[in-house]
Amino acid sequence: MKRLFLSIAALMLAATSATAADRMNPSDRRRIEKAREHIVPAVAKEFGPKARFVHLFGQGRNMMAGIVAEVPEQALATDDVPLLAIVQYDESTGATRVVDRQFKYREARALGPNVALLDGEGNLRLREPNGRERLLAQKVGGDLFPTAKGDALVATLEGVSEGHETSVGIIDLNGRVKVLADGPGVDATPTISPDGKTVVFVSGRTSVASFFVTTVDGAAPKQLTNVGLENYSLFGGAPVGFVPPPVSSHHMEWVNDDVLRYNAGGGEFWKINVRTGQAAPDLGGEK
């Protein structure tokens, strides 16, 4: 399965749009501007003037950036994934370092002192600080999100059952894969709470993309948002009470064990309480 993930370039364009800028939390706008200021010249120096960074994975000192050799003249189709070189970007200092110069990756995430690298064939590898690399899992679709302890990560897995396009699983450092959610259609975009107990993901099993919650023990998934809505409910615009899904797992961060903050697209971030399902835009003020 190929998936097109959110480009940070789209966020940057959104930040320059008056409408998006009005919706965007000022702290998010500053983060985007700072990332652009530091990463753009570093990428040009390391990869040449045609290279661009198009993805940011994670937050903080272990943020990763995905680099393309040059932006294609024609827009990518929706089932195409650009293959990336990877750099690490320290959000607090602006420092960057090259992790891998080969343009062969879909995603990367810091996993404790290690780096998890997902290639274009769905192979997930773990690179240790000494440079040694080992295969963790195969048939990984993406949406990597590490535990706070750095001892595992949740991810979207390629589907193996008819009618089940993708599933959600957790992968530990020994390469053990445990499927946590596998419903009809698409289960994807997982994230795991700081205490390592709660897994939230997006599913289309009810015909409307909605948040669901499960546990690392694989409890039966519970729908959190858009309960009772059908796809026809969205004709003519979002109905009252509709909670938009996240655009990717790479722009999610936990406020605490119960509250998840995520990018809902168009420069707008939302917060959702994963115990109650209550959600609302996070529009402004300091973060």
C-alpha positions as CSV (number, residue, x, y, z in Angstrom):
1,M,0.0,0.0,0.0
2,K,1.3,3.4,-0.9
3,R,0.1,6.5,1.0
4,L,0.8,10.2,0.5
5,F,1.6,11.8,3.8
6,L,1.2,15.5,4.7
7,S,3.9,17.7,3.3
8,I,5.4,20.3,5.7
9,A,5.5,22.5,2.6
10,A,1.7,22.5,2.7
11,L,1.8,23.7,6.2
12,M,4.2,26.5,5.2
13,L,1.9,27.6,2.4
14,A,-1.0,27.5,4.8
15,A,0.9,29.6,7.2
16,T,1.2,32.3,4.5
17,S,-2.5,32.2,3.7
18,A,-4.5,34.8,5.6
19,T,-7.4,32.4,6.2
20,A,-5.2,29.7,7.5
21,A,-3.1,32.1,9.5
22,D,-6.2,33.3,11.3
23,R,-7.0,29.7,12.4
24,M,-3.5,28.7,13.3
25,N,-2.2,28.9,16.9
26,P,0.5,31.5,17.0
27,S,3.0,29.1,18.6
28,D,2.4,26.6,15.7
29,R,3.1,29.4,13.2
30,R,6.3,30.3,15.0
31,R,7.4,26.6,15.0
32,I,6.9,26.3,11.2
33,E,8.7,29.6,10.5
34,K,11.6,28.5,12.7
35,A,11.9,25.1,11.1
36,R,11.9,26.7,7.7
37,E,14.6,29.2,8.7
38,H,17.0,26.5,9.9
39,I,16.3,23.5,7.7
40,V,16.1,25.2,4.3
41,P,19.8,26.5,4.3
42,A,21.1,23.3,5.9
43,V,19.4,21.2,3.2
44,A,20.7,23.4,0.4
45,K,24.2,23.0,1.8
46,E,24.1,19.3,2.3
47,F,22.0,18.2,-0.7
48,G,22.3,20.9,-3.3
49,P,20.1,23.9,-4.3
50,K,17.3,21.8,-5.8
51,A,16.8,19.7,-2.7
52,R,13.8,20.5,-0.5
53,F,12.5,19.3,2.9
54,V,8.9,18.1,2.6
55,H,8.1,16.3,5.8
56,L,8.7,16.7,9.5
57,F,8.4,13.7,11.7
58,G,7.9,14.1,15.5
59,Q,8.7,17.1,17.7
60,G,11.5,18.4,19.9
61,R,15.2,17.6,19.8
62,N,14.6,14.3,18.0
63,M,12.5,15.7,15.1
64,M,13.3,14.1,11.7
65,A,13.0,15.8,8.4
66,G,12.4,14.1,5.1
67,I,14.3,15.5,2.0
68,V,13.6,15.1,-1.7
69,A,16.3,15.6,-4.3
70,E,14.1,18.1,-6.1
71,V,10.5,19.0,-6.2
72,P,8.9,17.2,-9.2
73,E,7.4,19.4,-12.0
74,Q,4.2,17.5,-12.0
75,A,2.2,17.0,-8.7
76,L,2.4,13.5,-7.3
77,A,-0.6,11.2,-7.7
78,T,-2.5,10.5,-4.5
79,D,-1.1,6.9,-4.4
80,D,2.5,8.0,-4.8
81,V,5.0,8.4,-2.0
82,P,8.2,10.5,-2.4
83,L,11.3,8.7,-1.4
84,L,13.3,10.7,1.2
85,A,16.7,11.2,2.6
86,I,16.6,11.9,6.3
87,V,18.1,14.5,8.6
88,Q,17.6,15.1,12.3
89,Y,16.5,18.5,13.4
90,D,16.7,19.8,17.0
91,E,13.7,22.0,17.4
92,S,15.1,23.8,20.4
93,T,18.4,24.8,18.9
94,G,17.9,24.6,15.1
95,A,20.8,22.2,14.7
96,T,20.6,19.6,11.9
97,R,22.6,16.5,11.1
98,V,22.3,14.0,8.2
99,V,21.0,10.6,9.2
100,D,21.0,9.0,5.7
101,R,21.7,10.6,2.3
102,Q,20.0,7.9,0.3
103,F,16.6,8.8,-1.1
104,K,14.8,5.6,-0.2
105,Y,12.7,6.2,2.9
106,R,9.0,6.9,3.5
107,E,9.4,7.9,7.2
108,A,11.8,8.1,10.1
109,R,11.4,8.4,13.8
110,A,13.7,8.7,16.8
111,L,13.2,5.7,19.0
112,G,15.1,6.4,22.2
113,P,18.8,6.7,21.1
114,N,18.0,4.8,17.9
115,V,16.4,5.8,14.6
116,A,13.6,3.8,13.1
117,L,13.7,4.0,9.2
118,L,10.9,2.8,7.0
119,D,11.9,2.2,3.3
120,G,9.8,2.4,0.2
121,E,9.1,-1.4,0.3
122,G,7.6,-1.4,3.8
123,N,10.7,-2.7,5.6
124,L,11.2,-1.1,9.0
125,R,14.8,-1.1,10.2
126,L,16.3,0.1,13.5
127,R,19.6,2.0,13.3
128,E,21.6,2.0,16.5
129,P,23.9,4.8,17.6
130,N,27.0,2.7,16.6
131,G,25.6,2.6,13.0
132,R,24.5,-1.0,13.2
133,E,21.2,-1.7,11.5
134,R,18.7,-4.5,11.8
135,L,15.3,-5.4,10.4
136,L,12.4,-4.9,12.8
137,A,9.3,-5.7,10.7
138,Q,8.0,-5.9,7.1
139,K,4.8,-4.9,5.5
140,V,4.7,-1.7,7.5
141,G,2.5,1.0,5.9
142,G,3.7,3.9,7.9
143,D,2.4,6.3,10.5
144,L,5.3,5.6,12.9
145,F,4.7,6.9,16.4
146,P,7.2,5.9,19.2
147,T,6.4,5.3,22.9
148,A,7.7,7.9,25.3
149,K,10.2,5.4,26.7
150,G,11.5,4.6,23.2
151,D,11.0,0.9,23.6
152,A,8.4,0.4,20.9
153,L,6.3,2.2,18.3
154,V,2.8,2.0,16.9
155,A,2.3,1.9,13.2
156,T,-0.1,1.3,10.4
157,L,0.4,-2.2,8.9
158,E,-0.5,-3.4,5.5
159,G,-3.7,-5.4,5.4
160,V,-3.7,-9.2,5.1
161,S,-7.4,-10.0,5.1
162,E,-9.9,-9.4,2.3
163,G,-11.7,-6.2,2.9
164,H,-9.2,-5.1,5.6
165,E,-6.9,-2.6,3.8
166,T,-4.8,-1.7,6.8
167,S,-4.5,-2.5,10.5
168,V,-2.9,-0.9,13.5
169,G,-0.1,-2.6,15.5
170,I,2.7,-2.1,18.0
171,I,6.3,-3.2,17.2
172,D,8.9,-3.6,20.0
173,L,12.7,-3.4,19.7
174,N,12.9,-7.2,19.3
175,G,10.7,-7.0,16.2
176,R,7.6,-8.5,17.8
177,V,4.5,-7.2,16.1
178,K,1.1,-7.3,17.8
179,V,-2.0,-6.2,15.9
180,L,-4.2,-4.0,18.1
181,A,-7.0,-3.1,15.7
182,D,-8.0,-4.7,12.4
183,G,-11.5,-3.7,11.2
184,P,-13.0,-3.6,7.8
185,G,-11.6,-0.9,5.5
186,V,-8.8,1.3,6.9
187,D,-7.5,1.4,10.5
188,A,-4.5,3.9,10.5
189,T,-2.8,6.9,12.0
190,P,-2.1,5.5,15.5
191,T,-0.6,7.3,18.4
192,I,0.3,6.1,21.9
193,S,-0.2,8.0,25.2
194,P,2.8,9.1,27.3
195,D,2.1,6.4,29.9
196,G,2.3,3.7,27.2
197,K,-1.2,2.3,27.8
198,T,-3.6,4.0,25.4
199,V,-3.6,3.7,21.6
200,V,-5.7,6.1,19.6
201,F,-6.2,5.6,15.9
202,V,-8.4,6.6,13.0
203,S,-10.8,4.2,11.3
204,G,-13.2,4.4,8.5
205,R,-15.1,1.3,9.6
206,T,-18.3,3.3,10.2
207,S,-18.0,5.1,6.8
208,V,-16.9,8.4,8.4
209,A,-13.2,8.8,9.4
210,S,-13.4,8.8,13.2
211,F,-11.1,8.5,16.3
212,F,-11.2,5.1,18.0
213,V,-9.3,4.1,21.2
214,T,-7.9,0.8,22.3
215,T,-5.1,-0.4,24.7
216,V,-1.7,-2.0,24.2
217,D,-3.3,-5.2,25.4
218,G,-5.6,-5.0,22.4
219,A,-9.0,-4.2,24.1
220,A,-12.0,-4.0,21.7
221,P,-11.8,-0.6,20.0
222,K,-14.2,2.1,21.1
223,Q,-15.4,4.9,18.9
224,L,-14.6,8.3,20.3
225,T,-15.8,10.8,17.7
226,N,-18.5,11.2,15.0
227,V,-20.7,8.5,16.6
228,G,-23.9,8.0,14.7
229,L,-22.7,9.9,11.6
230,E,-22.9,8.3,8.1
231,N,-21.0,9.4,5.1
232,Y,-24.0,11.0,3.6
233,S,-24.0,13.3,6.7
234,L,-21.0,15.1,5.2
235,F,-22.7,16.0,1.9
236,G,-22.9,19.8,1.8
237,G,-20.3,20.3,4.5
238,A,-19.4,19.1,8.0
239,P,-22.4,18.7,10.3
240,V,-22.6,20.1,13.8
241,G,-20.5,18.0,16.1
242,F,-18.2,16.6,13.4
243,V,-14.6,16.1,14.6
244,P,-12.1,16.2,11.7
245,P,-9.5,13.4,11.6
246,P,-5.8,14.2,11.8
247,V,-4.0,14.7,8.5
248,S,-1.1,12.4,9.7
249,S,0.5,10.9,12.8
250,H,3.5,13.1,12.3
251,H,1.8,16.2,13.6
252,M,0.4,14.7,16.8
253,E,1.5,15.5,20.3
254,W,0.2,14.6,23.8
255,V,-0.6,17.3,26.2
256,N,-1.0,14.7,29.0
257,D,-2.1,11.0,29.2
258,D,-5.6,12.0,28.4
259,V,-5.4,14.9,25.9
260,L,-4.1,14.6,22.3
261,R,-3.3,17.6,20.1
262,Y,-3.3,17.1,16.4
263,N,-3.2,18.8,13.0
264,A,-6.7,18.7,11.4
265,G,-5.5,20.4,8.2
266,G,-5.7,23.9,6.8
267,G,-3.4,25.2,9.5
268,E,-5.9,24.2,12.3
269,F,-4.9,22.1,15.3
270,W,-7.5,20.4,17.6
271,K,-7.4,18.9,21.0
272,I,-9.3,15.7,21.9
273,N,-9.8,14.1,25.3
274,V,-9.2,10.4,24.6
275,R,-11.3,9.3,27.6
276,T,-14.4,11.3,26.9
277,G,-14.1,12.0,23.1
278,Q,-14.7,15.7,23.7
279,A,-12.8,17.7,21.0
280,A,-12.4,21.3,20.0
281,P,-10.1,23.5,17.9
282,D,-7.0,24.8,19.6
283,L,-7.0,28.2,17.9
284,G,-4.7,30.6,19.7
285,G,-2.7,31.8,22.7
286,E,0.6,30.5,23.9
287,K,1.3,26.8,24.0
